Amino acid sequence: MFEQRMTLLTLGVADVGRARAFYEALGWRASSVSQSGIAFFSLGGTGLALYPQDELSRDTGLDTPMPGGVTHAYNTRSRDKVETLLAEALAAGGRLLKGANETEWGGYVAYFADLDGHPWEIAYAPMFVPAVDGTIEFPE
């Protein structure tokens, strides 16, 4: 069963460096795990990621940019939970975008769309495992 929470909001952006500089100009601090191709910001127990729009579309399995260039993420505490939760989402009427698969960064992810086409990522990211209360924090 899904806990009532969202772990990460990922914005598809044209230029990660430019977008990161914008958020930093607002006074936000990027996490030390940020890289040239992705930036992470802690938002009080949840997170914001900035990721290239074309790569985000490719990762989700969508051929065209997704609604608003945004994906919502639900991080799990174990790898096995990704497939269990994906099955629950599909049984509830969600549409499969991309089945569970290993990532180059050591995670395990799947994507589905809700009834209105909004893409969700279900992810096991060993470096970002949610706490008991469902929050995640990125290193400073």
C-alpha positions as CSV (number, residue, x, y, z in Angstrom):
1,M,0.0,0.0,0.0
2,F,1.3,3.5,-0.9
3,E,1.8,5.8,2.1
4,Q,0.2,9.2,1.6
5,R,3.3,11.1,0.6
6,M,5.4,12.3,-2.3
7,T,9.2,12.0,-2.0
8,L,10.5,14.0,-4.9
9,L,9.2,16.4,-7.6
10,T,11.4,16.4,-10.7
11,L,11.2,19.3,-13.1
12,G,12.3,18.8,-16.7
13,V,14.4,21.8,-17.6
14,A,16.2,23.0,-20.7
15,D,19.5,23.7,-18.9
16,V,20.2,22.2,-15.5
17,G,23.0,24.7,-14.7
18,R,20.9,27.7,-15.5
19,A,17.9,26.3,-13.6
20,R,20.2,25.5,-10.6
21,A,21.6,29.0,-10.6
22,F,18.0,30.4,-10.6
23,Y,17.0,28.4,-7.5
24,E,20.3,29.3,-5.8
25,A,19.7,33.0,-6.5
26,L,16.4,32.5,-4.5
27,G,18.6,31.5,-1.6
28,W,18.2,27.7,-1.9
29,R,21.2,25.5,-1.5
30,A,21.8,22.5,-3.8
31,S,22.7,19.2,-2.2
32,S,26.3,18.0,-2.4
33,V,25.0,15.0,-4.4
34,S,24.1,17.3,-7.3
35,Q,26.0,16.9,-10.5
36,S,26.3,18.7,-13.8
37,G,23.3,16.7,-15.2
38,I,21.0,16.8,-12.1
39,A,20.5,19.1,-9.2
40,F,18.8,18.2,-5.9
41,F,17.3,20.5,-3.2
42,S,16.0,19.5,0.2
43,L,12.5,20.9,0.9
44,G,11.9,20.0,4.5
45,G,11.5,16.3,4.1
46,T,10.8,16.1,0.4
47,G,12.9,17.1,-2.5
48,L,13.1,19.0,-5.8
49,A,15.2,17.7,-8.6
50,L,16.2,19.5,-11.8
51,Y,16.9,17.2,-14.7
52,P,17.2,17.7,-18.5
53,Q,13.7,17.6,-20.1
54,D,14.7,15.2,-23.0
55,E,16.3,12.8,-20.6
56,L,13.3,12.9,-18.2
57,S,10.9,12.1,-21.1
58,R,13.2,9.2,-22.2
59,D,13.4,7.9,-18.6
60,T,9.7,7.7,-18.2
61,G,9.2,5.9,-21.5
62,L,7.3,8.8,-23.1
63,D,8.1,9.7,-26.6
64,T,6.9,13.3,-26.1
65,P,7.4,15.7,-23.2
66,M,5.1,14.9,-20.3
67,P,2.4,17.3,-19.0
68,G,4.2,20.3,-17.6
69,G,7.6,18.6,-17.8
70,V,7.2,17.2,-14.2
71,T,7.3,13.8,-12.7
72,H,6.3,12.9,-9.1
73,A,8.4,10.4,-7.3
74,Y,7.6,7.9,-4.6
75,N,10.8,6.4,-3.0
76,T,10.5,3.0,-1.4
77,R,12.5,1.5,1.4
78,S,13.3,-1.7,-0.5
79,R,13.9,-2.8,-4.1
80,D,11.1,-5.4,-4.0
81,K,8.5,-2.7,-3.1
82,V,8.9,-1.1,-6.5
83,E,7.2,-3.9,-8.3
84,T,4.6,-4.4,-5.6
85,L,3.5,-0.7,-5.7
86,L,3.6,-0.6,-9.5
87,A,1.1,-3.5,-9.6
88,E,-1.1,-1.7,-7.1
89,A,-1.0,1.5,-9.2
90,L,-1.9,-0.5,-12.4
91,A,-4.7,-2.3,-10.6
92,A,-6.2,1.0,-9.5
93,G,-6.4,2.1,-13.2
94,G,-2.9,3.6,-13.7
95,R,-1.2,3.2,-17.1
96,L,2.2,1.5,-17.4
97,L,4.8,3.9,-18.8
98,K,8.0,1.8,-18.1
99,G,8.4,-1.4,-16.2
100,A,10.7,-1.8,-13.3
101,N,14.4,-1.7,-14.3
102,E,17.9,-1.3,-12.9
103,T,19.5,2.1,-13.3
104,E,23.1,3.1,-14.0
105,W,23.2,4.9,-10.6
106,G,22.3,1.7,-8.6
107,G,18.6,2.2,-8.2
108,Y,15.5,0.3,-9.3
109,V,12.7,2.3,-10.9
110,A,9.3,2.0,-12.7
111,Y,7.0,4.6,-14.1
112,F,3.2,4.8,-14.4
113,A,0.7,7.5,-15.3
114,D,-2.3,8.4,-13.2
115,L,-5.8,8.6,-14.7
116,D,-5.0,12.1,-16.1
117,G,-1.7,11.2,-17.6
118,H,0.6,12.6,-14.8
119,P,3.7,10.5,-14.7
120,W,4.9,9.0,-11.4
121,E,8.2,7.3,-10.7
122,I,8.4,4.5,-8.1
123,A,12.0,4.3,-7.1
124,Y,14.3,2.4,-4.8
125,A,17.3,4.7,-4.5
126,P,19.7,3.3,-1.9
127,M,21.2,6.7,-1.2
128,F,17.7,8.3,-0.6
129,V,15.8,5.8,1.5
130,P,12.8,7.5,3.2
131,A,12.8,7.7,7.0
132,V,10.1,6.0,9.1
133,D,8.0,9.2,8.7
134,G,8.3,9.1,4.9
135,T,10.7,12.1,4.7
136,I,14.0,12.2,2.8
137,E,16.9,14.5,3.2
138,F,19.8,15.2,0.8
139,P,23.3,15.8,2.1
140,E,24.2,19.5,2.3
